[in-house]
Amino acid sequence: MNEQNSRYNDTIYNEPYIVKDGCLYEQVTIKDQLVDVKFADFVPVLKAEITHDDGIEQRKLFLIAATYKTGLALPEQTVSADEMQSMKWLLQRWEQYGAVAPKQNVLAKVCHAIMQTKQPVRNETVFSQTGWRKIDGEWVFLMPRPDNDLTVELQGKLRSYNFTNPCSTDGFLHDYEQLTAQEVSGHTKVFDSVLLQSCSLNAEIIVNENPTTRFCEKLRSLLDSGRCYVETRGLEAQPRLKNCIGLQDSDHYYLFADAAHSEVRKLCTEQGEHLTISKNELLRQLRSEGLLLSRTSRNTISIRDNSNTVVNVAMLDKRQIEQRLSGDLYPPSDEVG
């Protein structure tokens, strides 16, 4: 009896999940009998819930750890909420060690088991913006620095910037009444000038770091380098290779959304950048910014490819993409501010 009990570990998950012989099981009742149903040869647990905050939206990520039945510790994985819903990442990242039992709804149940982890789960927030931000009622300047209690990880062209020394308020003027009206006016004009210049520079940085802009940049890189390709509509059908991410005509790209999003994310990772935005949110933002076209409430449309097969695609406006990448985002104005 003791030997049988030693095979079980009920300290990892809440009911109905249990660890048996180093594997993940669910305990179900069948005809008044408690039966152990095996799901996987590994034991995945939730280590942390991470909120990525870029100042515009907050994206939830999950840090997952796992141990294979042999005792091998699998590499920890940071997984998006969308990836947790599908759970396809198990095989993509852990390969053969991430295989699950061929049962109905087993992936959904493995996801549920992870969320039923008993051990305390860390809650972290990672800010990917710089500048002033009101947090818990106090204004703080977000920037990577040694004395920072907040985690700030800048992305893309900004990732090399940081404060090397702790911030100090020494030298700031605290007594406003010491200034004359003329001095206040002079400081105000200088401050307004610096603020306007800073806002202009920050606006350019924000546009360049916009996930839709980055997606367009990487999409062009993939196509220009030949790493991926799009078929030209109207030509004779040819066997489709794995690196095909859609179709095109003179005015539009018709992208296979999953493939295009996946290839862009891979390229970002290889270049030391991160594209954490989900596919669905990316399509929504592309549409809201006029880059993606659709006549319905859906962000994809159905077309026939060169083999006359109906495919679902995201239709992107080539002219809008070129305008976005040219940097000519704001037409000249006759007004002088």
FIPA-842452 format. One record per residue (C-alpha): residue number from 1; residue in three letters; x negated, y, z negated. Coordinates in pm, whole numbers, always signed. Layout:
<kemars>
n; res; X; Y; Z
NUM; ala; X; Y; Z
...
</kemars>
This chain:
<kemars>
n; res; X; Y; Z
1; met; +0; +0; +0
2; asn; -286; +236; -86
3; glu; -455; +152; +244
4; gln; -135; +239; +430
5; asn; -104; +568; +244
6; ser; -464; +656; +332
7; arg; -369; +644; +699
8; tyr; -120; +927; +647
9; asn; -185; +1295; +583
10; asp; +114; +1513; +505
11; thr; -90; +1819; +405
12; ile; -134; +1953; +760
13; tyr; +223; +2012; +879
14; asn; +565; +2078; +743
15; glu; +831; +1815; +811
16; pro; +902; +1635; +1036
17; tyr; +541; +1627; +1163
18; ile; +263; +1421; +1010
19; val; -94; +1312; +1076
20; lys; -152; +939; +1105
21; asp; -492; +786; +1187
22; gly; -610; +1129; +1301
23; cys; -323; +1168; +1551
24; leu; -12; +1386; +1565
25; tyr; +319; +1212; +1493
26; glu; +680; +1307; +1435
27; gln; +884; +1119; +1180
28; val; +1236; +1054; +1309
29; thr; +1524; +850; +1169
30; ile; +1654; +575; +1398
31; lys; +1933; +354; +1268
32; asp; +1857; +449; +908
33; gln; +1491; +363; +959
34; leu; +1210; +620; +941
35; val; +1001; +578; +1258
36; asp; +667; +742; +1344
37; val; +664; +873; +1702
38; lys; +320; +951; +1839
39; phe; +269; +1275; +2034
40; ala; -106; +1316; +2079
41; asp; -451; +1179; +1993
42; phe; -549; +1512; +1841
43; val; -430; +1733; +1554
44; pro; -377; +2098; +1655
45; val; -333; +2369; +1391
46; leu; -262; +2741; +1394
47; lys; -552; +2944; +1254
48; ala; -447; +3302; +1329
49; glu; -184; +3521; +1488
50; ile; -351; +3806; +1674
51; thr; -172; +4119; +1793
52; his; -349; +4303; +2076
53; asp; -245; +4668; +2070
54; asp; -351; +4888; +2363
55; gly; -139; +5185; +2256
56; ile; +129; +5104; +2514
57; glu; +236; +4753; +2430
58; gln; +162; +4485; +2174
59; arg; +81; +4134; +2294
60; lys; +84; +3832; +2066
61; leu; -198; +3576; +2084
62; phe; -252; +3260; +1883
63; leu; -583; +3108; +1771
64; ile; -555; +2728; +1787
65; ala; -801; +2476; +1646
66; ala; -784; +2097; +1680
67; thr; -961; +1777; +1582
68; tyr; -964; +1471; +1808
69; lys; -887; +1130; +1656
70; thr; -1259; +1041; +1656
71; gly; -1333; +1341; +1435
72; leu; -1458; +1557; +1723
73; ala; -1376; +1926; +1668
74; leu; -1229; +2069; +1988
75; pro; -1322; +2427; +2087
76; glu; -1091; +2685; +1933
77; gln; -861; +2847; +2190
78; thr; -694; +3187; +2200
79; val; -358; +3137; +2369
80; ser; -95; +3388; +2481
81; ala; +272; +3360; +2387
82; asp; +360; +3267; +2747
83; glu; +99; +2991; +2747
84; met; +236; +2858; +2419
85; gln; +579; +2824; +2577
86; ser; +453; +2606; +2862
87; met; +162; +2436; +2675
88; lys; -8; +2362; +3009
89; trp; -325; +2506; +2860
90; leu; -387; +2182; +2665
91; leu; -520; +1996; +2970
92; gln; -666; +2305; +3135
93; arg; -888; +2387; +2837
94; trp; -934; +2065; +2643
95; glu; -922; +1843; +2952
96; gln; -879; +1471; +2871
97; tyr; -878; +1543; +2497
98; gly; -566; +1757; +2540
99; ala; -348; +1484; +2690
100; val; -14; +1417; +2521
101; ala; +222; +1119; +2523
102; pro; +449; +1094; +2830
103; lys; +770; +1159; +2640
104; gln; +1054; +1402; +2699
105; asn; +1004; +1748; +2545
106; val; +672; +1640; +2392
107; leu; +495; +1965; +2490
108; ala; +765; +2172; +2322
109; lys; +737; +1957; +2010
110; val; +356; +1989; +2001
111; cys; +406; +2366; +2017
112; his; +659; +2345; +1733
113; ala; +421; +2132; +1528
114; ile; +147; +2393; +1566
115; met; +386; +2658; +1438
116; gln; +462; +2430; +1141
117; thr; +101; +2439; +1020
118; lys; +100; +2439; +638
119; gln; -228; +2617; +579
120; pro; -230; +2999; +548
121; val; -246; +3172; +885
122; arg; -450; +3490; +930
123; asn; -271; +3790; +1078
124; glu; -500; +4019; +1275
125; thr; -454; +4327; +1489
126; val; -705; +4412; +1760
127; phe; -687; +4763; +1903
128; ser; -807; +4806; +2261
129; gln; -775; +5184; +2280
130; thr; -979; +5476; +2154
131; gly; -860; +5805; +2010
132; trp; -643; +5923; +1724
133; arg; -370; +5689; +1601
134; lys; -135; +5709; +1305
135; ile; -155; +5378; +1118
136; asp; +27; +5313; +789
137; gly; +99; +5684; +757
138; glu; -262; +5797; +805
139; trp; -443; +5934; +1109
140; val; -750; +5732; +1207
141; phe; -983; +5761; +1504
142; leu; -1003; +5425; +1679
143; met; -1354; +5341; +1793
144; pro; -1582; +5042; +1735
145; arg; -1808; +5134; +1444
146; pro; -1989; +4964; +1154
147; asp; -1773; +5108; +874
148; asn; -1441; +5033; +1042
149; asp; -1185; +4828; +851
150; leu; -987; +4801; +1175
151; thr; -1088; +4578; +1464
152; val; -1138; +4780; +1782
153; glu; -1245; +4602; +2102
154; leu; -1254; +4826; +2407
155; gln; -1214; +4670; +2749
156; gly; -1361; +4717; +3095
157; lys; -1580; +5024; +3143
158; leu; -1528; +5132; +2782
159; arg; -1649; +4813; +2612
160; ser; -2008; +4942; +2565
161; tyr; -1898; +5251; +2369
162; asn; -1916; +5259; +1990
163; phe; -2005; +5480; +1695
164; thr; -2344; +5364; +1565
165; asn; -2316; +5560; +1239
166; pro; -2030; +5581; +989
167; cys; -1792; +5873; +1044
168; ser; -1816; +6157; +793
169; thr; -1605; +6464; +723
170; asp; -1912; +6660; +602
171; gly; -1945; +6990; +781
172; phe; -1577; +7030; +860
173; leu; -1411; +7357; +767
174; his; -1150; +7293; +500
175; asp; -1052; +7647; +399
176; tyr; -848; +7791; +686
177; glu; -793; +8118; +497
178; gln; -1164; +8204; +528
179; leu; -1116; +8285; +898
180; thr; -1005; +8622; +1030
181; ala; -723; +8645; +1282
182; gln; -978; +8717; +1558
183; glu; -1186; +8414; +1461
184; val; -876; +8194; +1457
185; ser; -783; +8317; +1804
186; gly; -1133; +8250; +1935
187; his; -1148; +7899; +1788
188; thr; -800; +7826; +1921
189; lys; -899; +7916; +2276
190; val; -1210; +7699; +2258
191; phe; -1012; +7412; +2109
192; asp; -742; +7440; +2379
193; ser; -1007; +7435; +2651
194; val; -1181; +7130; +2504
195; leu; -847; +6955; +2449
196; leu; -732; +7010; +2808
197; gln; -1063; +6885; +2945
198; ser; -1051; +6581; +2716
199; cys; -691; +6503; +2814
200; ser; -784; +6521; +3182
201; leu; -1077; +6283; +3136
202; asn; -873; +6049; +2918
203; ala; -592; +6043; +3174
204; glu; -841; +5928; +3439
205; ile; -975; +5659; +3207
206; ile; -623; +5539; +3122
207; val; -532; +5511; +3490
208; asn; -850; +5317; +3565
209; glu; -793; +5085; +3269
210; asn; -426; +5033; +3354
211; pro; -369; +4656; +3391
212; thr; -193; +4707; +3726
213; thr; -490; +4905; +3857
214; arg; -729; +4639; +3737
215; phe; -513; +4369; +3897
216; cys; -523; +4555; +4231
217; glu; -901; +4599; +4206
218; lys; -962; +4231; +4134
219; leu; -712; +4124; +4401
220; arg; -904; +4322; +4660
221; ser; -1234; +4176; +4536
222; leu; -1098; +3821; +4564
223; leu; -978; +3879; +4920
224; asp; -1282; +4080; +5039
225; ser; -1525; +3818; +4905
226; gly; -1335; +3528; +5063
227; arg; -1298; +3358; +4727
228; cys; -922; +3364; +4789
229; tyr; -719; +3428; +5101
230; val; -369; +3509; +5219
231; glu; -209; +3361; +5529
232; thr; -90; +3596; +5801
233; arg; +282; +3559; +5858
234; gly; +400; +3454; +6202
235; leu; +98; +3242; +6292
236; glu; +98; +2869; +6353
237; ala; +113; +2676; +6028
238; gln; -221; +2544; +5900
239; pro; -297; +2317; +5604
240; arg; -290; +2536; +5292
241; leu; -608; +2532; +5084
242; lys; -623; +2560; +4706
243; asn; -756; +2916; +4717
244; cys; -456; +3047; +4910
245; ile; -271; +3299; +4691
246; gly; +1; +3412; +4932
247; leu; +83; +3559; +5270
248; gln; +60; +3900; +5433
249; asp; +175; +4114; +5721
250; ser; +64; +4462; +5824
251; asp; +253; +4634; +5540
252; his; +285; +4387; +5253
253; tyr; +124; +4113; +5051
254; tyr; +353; +3823; +4959
255; leu; +171; +3675; +4661
256; phe; +224; +3344; +4488
257; ala; +255; +3510; +4148
258; asp; +117; +3227; +3933
259; ala; -184; +3165; +4159
260; ala; -270; +3534; +4203
261; his; -239; +3609; +3829
262; ser; -452; +3305; +3742
263; glu; -730; +3388; +3991
264; val; -746; +3752; +3878
265; arg; -772; +3643; +3514
266; lys; -1054; +3403; +3600
267; leu; -1245; +3678; +3781
268; cys; -1197; +3919; +3488
269; thr; -1329; +3658; +3245
270; glu; -1635; +3591; +3463
271; gln; -1709; +3964; +3470
272; gly; -1680; +4003; +3094
273; glu; -1340; +4169; +3104
274; his; -998; +4060; +2982
275; leu; -661; +4067; +3154
276; thr; -435; +3977; +2864
277; ile; -113; +4094; +3026
278; ser; +124; +3808; +3107
279; lys; +239; +3734; +3460
280; asn; +595; +3845; +3396
281; glu; +489; +4170; +3228
282; leu; +244; +4236; +3512
283; leu; +519; +4197; +3771
284; arg; +746; +4425; +3571
285; gln; +480; +4698; +3550
286; leu; +387; +4663; +3918
287; arg; +752; +4717; +4002
288; ser; +798; +5013; +3768
289; glu; +495; +5182; +3927
290; gly; +621; +5129; +4283
291; leu; +363; +4870; +4381
292; leu; +604; +4575; +4385
293; leu; +918; +4579; +4598
294; ser; +1245; +4391; +4543
295; arg; +1608; +4455; +4628
296; thr; +1743; +4251; +4334
297; ser; +1691; +4246; +3958
298; arg; +1428; +3975; +4001
299; asn; +1063; +4064; +4054
300; thr; +1015; +3791; +4315
301; ile; +1184; +3726; +4647
302; ser; +1233; +3416; +4862
303; ile; +1082; +3405; +5212
304; arg; +991; +3137; +5466
305; asp; +623; +3069; +5516
306; asn; +459; +2965; +5841
307; ser; +575; +2607; +5797
308; asn; +935; +2731; +5755
309; thr; +932; +2634; +5387
310; val; +1110; +2864; +5142
311; val; +866; +3006; +4885
312; asn; +905; +3254; +4601
313; val; +663; +3545; +4621
314; ala; +592; +3888; +4475
315; met; +604; +4145; +4756
316; leu; +342; +4419; +4711
317; asp; +316; +4737; +4915
318; lys; -30; +4755; +5078
319; arg; -15; +5131; +5124
320; gln; +64; +5189; +4757
321; ile; -221; +4960; +4654
322; glu; -470; +5146; +4874
323; gln; -348; +5477; +4737
324; arg; -389; +5349; +4382
325; leu; -743; +5225; +4447
326; ser; -847; +5539; +4635
327; gly; -803; +5740; +4316
328; asp; -572; +5986; +4495
329; leu; -296; +5928; +4243
330; tyr; -171; +6279; +4206
331; pro; -98; +6489; +4519
332; pro; -241; +6842; +4529
333; ser; -19; +7106; +4371
334; asp; +17; +7473; +4459
335; glu; +69; +7551; +4094
336; val; -228; +7661; +3889
337; gly; -198; +7586; +3518
</kemars>
